[in-house]
């Protein structure tokens, strides 16, 4: 009986960790897409932004 309770607790904990990792992966993909879009939008403006000369 105790083994079943420990197994259920382990399954709940692992499910929570998996859900958290999946959620963070989605956020990382969105952040990477925004970075790429902003990079190309800035590069499309020419050399006026970010150039020191």
C-alpha positions as CSV (number, residue, x, y, z in Angstrom):
1,X,0.0,0.0,0.0
2,X,2.8,2.4,0.9
3,X,4.5,1.5,-2.4
4,X,1.4,2.5,-4.3
5,X,1.2,5.8,-2.5
6,X,4.9,6.5,-3.2
7,X,4.4,5.6,-6.9
8,X,1.4,7.9,-7.2
9,X,3.3,10.8,-5.6
10,X,6.3,10.2,-7.9
11,X,4.0,10.2,-10.9
12,X,2.4,13.4,-9.8
13,X,5.8,15.1,-9.3
14,X,7.1,13.9,-12.6
15,X,4.0,15.1,-14.4
16,X,4.4,18.5,-12.8
17,X,8.1,18.7,-13.8
18,X,7.3,17.6,-17.3
19,X,4.5,20.2,-17.7
20,X,6.8,22.9,-16.3
21,X,9.6,22.0,-18.7
22,X,7.2,21.9,-21.7
23,X,5.8,25.3,-20.7
24,X,9.3,26.8,-20.4
25,X,10.2,25.3,-23.8
26,X,7.2,27.0,-25.4
27,X,8.2,30.3,-23.8
28,X,11.8,29.9,-25.1
29,X,10.6,29.3,-28.6
30,X,8.4,32.4,-28.5
31,X,11.3,34.5,-27.2
32,X,13.6,33.2,-29.9
33,X,11.1,34.0,-32.6
34,X,10.7,37.5,-31.2
35,X,14.4,37.9,-31.1
36,X,14.8,36.8,-34.7
37,X,12.0,39.1,-35.9
38,X,13.4,42.1,-34.0
39,X,16.9,41.4,-35.4
40,X,15.7,41.4,-39.0
41,X,13.4,44.4,-38.5
42,X,16.4,46.3,-37.1
43,X,18.7,45.1,-39.9
44,X,16.1,46.2,-42.5
45,X,16.5,49.8,-41.3
46,X,20.0,50.2,-42.7
47,X,23.1,51.2,-40.7
48,X,21.6,54.1,-38.9
49,X,20.9,52.1,-35.8
50,X,23.7,50.5,-33.8
51,X,26.5,51.9,-35.9
52,X,29.2,53.9,-34.1
53,X,30.4,55.9,-37.0
